[in-house]
C-alpha cells in the first residue's frame, strides 16, 4: 500500500528526520543564467543555446550526476554540441574564450541562497530534527552550492550526493541510502523535494514526502502532522 503524504497526528510528531533536496528547495537554482552567458558570448539566440543543452549535452546528464563522467569530459561534450551550433569558423575564435575555466564559472554560478528556507531549516533544528541533504548533483554544482550556502551544510547532519554514491533520485535506492547514512527508520523521515517524481521514489522507500513549492506550504503540511510553530 502506498504511504500517504500527509496524516493527522494527535501525539508527538513522528518525523525526526528531514531529507532535503538542495536545488530549488534550500538554494534557488536557475540554469537560464548559464544559458544566457553562453548566448551572450556566442551571440546566438537564447532558445538555440538552450537546445544545445537539451539535445547535445542532456543525454550525458544522468551519467554526469552519478559520477560516471568527469566534469572536464562533460564540458568537452558540451563544446562539441556548441560547435555544431556556431559553426567551425566561429568556433575557432570562440574556443579560446569558452575555456574550461569560463565554463565552470558560468555553469556553476547558478545558485542563490533562499533565506526563508534557511531560516525554516534552522527552526526545525531548534526543534530537535536531524537534517540529511539528498541531492542529485555534480562536482561543479556542488562546489558552487558550498560557496553559495555554507550555512546549509553546517546545519546538516549528513550530506548524500548522487555523484559520490553512484545513485540518483527518483531511484528509491537513493533515499534508502540516506536512511542507511542517517541510521534511522524510513517512517521516521520526510523527504522534501521540488520534483514530484523524486517524492514518489521516497514514498516507495517507506518515507513520507512533501513536494516543495514554498516555505508557507511546507509549514502548513507540517502543522497538519502536529508540528507547532
N, C-alpha and C positions, 0 to 999 in steps of 0.2 A: 504494500500500500504506500502510495506516495505521501511523504510527510507534508503537513500543512506549513505554509509560510508564516502564518500568524495564528496564535492561540491566545485565549484569555486565561490568566492565572490569578488565583486569589491568595497564593502563598508567595514565598520568596522567589523572585525572578530566577528561572532556571539557567539563564545564559551567563556563563562565567568567562567565556572566551569569544572574542570577535576576530574574525579573519577578514581583514580589509584588503581590497584591491587598492592600488595606488593611483593610476591614471584615471582622471575624471571622477575620483572619489575623494582622495586626500590632496592630490595635486591636479590642477586643471591642465589638460593636455590638448594642444591644438596643432595637428600636423600641417594645417594650412600655412602656418608660419614658415615651415620648411619649404613647402611648395612655392610660396611667394618669393622667398630668397633665391630659389633656383630660377624662377621665371624672370626675376629682375636681372640676374647675372646673364642668363642666356638670351634674354629679350624674346622669349617665347610666350604665347598665351598661357594663362594660368591653367585653363582646362586641359591643354595639351600636356603640361608638366604633370598634372595630376594623373593623366592617363599613363605616363611613363611609370609612375609608382604602382599603379594598379595592374598594368599589363606586363611591364618589363621587370619589375622588382618583386611584386607581390607573390609570385609563385615560389620565391625563396624565403618568404617571411616566416613560415612555420619552422623551417629548419634553422633559421637565424635565432628564433626565440627559444629553441630547445638546445642551443649551443652546438649545433652541427655545422654551422658556418661561422667563420671568424668575421669580425667587423670589417676588416680590410677587404676580404673577399666579397662581402655583401656590397661594399662600396664599388668594387670592380663590376659586379653585375649591374648595379645601378648606372654606372658610367656607360656600359655597353648599350643600355636602353636609351640613355640620354643622347648618346652619339647618333643613334638612329633617328632621333627627333630633329636634331640641329643640322645633321649632315656632316660629312667628313671634313669639308673645307672649314666650316665654322668651328668644328670640334678641335682642329689643330691649333686654333687660337685659344679656345676655352679651356682646354685640358690643364693648362698651367694655372689658371685662376681657380678652376674647380679641383683643387688639390684635396688630398685626404684630410688635411687639417681643416680646410674650409668646410668640407662635407660634415665632418664630425661636429663642428660647432653649429652649423645650420640644422643638421638632423637632430642634435641633442637638445639644443636650446629651444624647446617647445613646451616647457612646463612653467607654470606659475603656482605659487602657494595659495591654497584656499584656506584663509584664516578661520572661516566658520567651521570647516571640517576639522581643522587642527584643534580649535577650542573645544569642540564636541568630543573629540578623541581624548583630550585632557580630562574632560568631565567623566568619561567612562573609566579612565584610570583612577581617578579620585574615588570612584565607587567600587574599586577593587577588581575591575575587569582586567583580563590579560589580553594583549593585542598581538596578533600574528599578521604580518604583511604577507599577502599571497598574490604575486604579480606575474603576469606574462610580460617578460622583459627581455632586454638585450644589453650587452655591456655598455654601449654608448648611452642609451637612455638611462640605465641605472646610474651611471656616473653623473648625469645631469639631474636626476632625481635627488641624489645625495647633496648636490650643490644647492638645489632649489629649496628643499625641505629637510635640512638636517635634524630639525626638531622632531619630525615624524619618526625618524629612525632611532632617535634617542628614547622616544616614548615606547617604541615597540619592544615586546619581549622576544620575538623571533621574527626572522625575515626569510621567506621562501621565494626564490626567483626561478622562473622557468629555465633560463639559460644555464643555470647552475645544476639543476636536478634532472634535466632532460625530459621534463613533463610540462604540459601546458593545459590550462583551462580551455574548454569545459570538461576535460577528462576528469571523472570523479577521482582518479588516482592522484591527481594533483592536490585535491582537497584532503584526501586521506593521508597524503604525505605531510600536510600541515597538522593533522591530528596526531600523527606519529611524532613530529618535531616538537609540538607543544605538550605532548603526553596528557591528552585529555580524551574524553568520550565525545563522539560526534554530536550526540544530542545535547551536549552542554554548550555548543558553539553556534554562532550565527555568522554566515558568510555575507559580506556586504560588497556588492559589485555593480558596476553600471550596465553590465550586459546580462540580459535575462537568460541567455543560453549558459552562461557561466554559473548562474544561480541554480539552474536546472541540474548541472553537474554536482553542485554542493548538496542539493536535496537527495540526489541518488546516493551520495556518500553518507546520508543519515543526518545531515546538519539542517538547521533552519536557515532561511535565506531572506535577504532584502535586496531588491533591485534599486540601487541608489539613484535618486533624481535630485534630492536636495536634503539639507540638514533638517528642516522642519518636517518633511515627510518621513524621514528616518526616525526622528524623535517621536512622531505620532505613532508609528508602529511599535516602538519600544514601550510607550506608555500603555498600549493595549496588552503588553506582556507583563505589566506590573511594575515597570520602572517609574520612579518618581524623579522629577527634575525641578 
